[in-house]
Amino acid sequence: MPTILRIGSFRFHFYSDERNEPPHIHVETPEGECKFWLDPIVLARNKGVPPLVVRAIERLVFEHQVYLKEKYYEYHH
């Protein structure tokens, strides 16, 4: 599960066994973890992350979408 990006207390990472899913990113926080599809950017799952924190993460995913997609394809192909 490589770490792709760290911003503050957020750790953006992938799991190695998810090749059959569309491009996405997992984000670990002190409160839990959420997952975003990358194209289009949509919250796929949330486990314990408060809504305001999810919104902050969503903004970061939009800001870094190109980089996150590049790393996703680099890792999974």
PyMOL commands that set and color helices and strands:
alter all, ss='L'
color gray80, all
select helices_A, chain A and resi 51-63+65-76
alter helices_A, ss='H'
color red, helices_A
select strands_A, chain A and resi 3-7+10-13+24-28+33-38+41-47
alter strands_A, ss='S'
color yellow, strands_A
deselect
rebuild
show_as cartoon
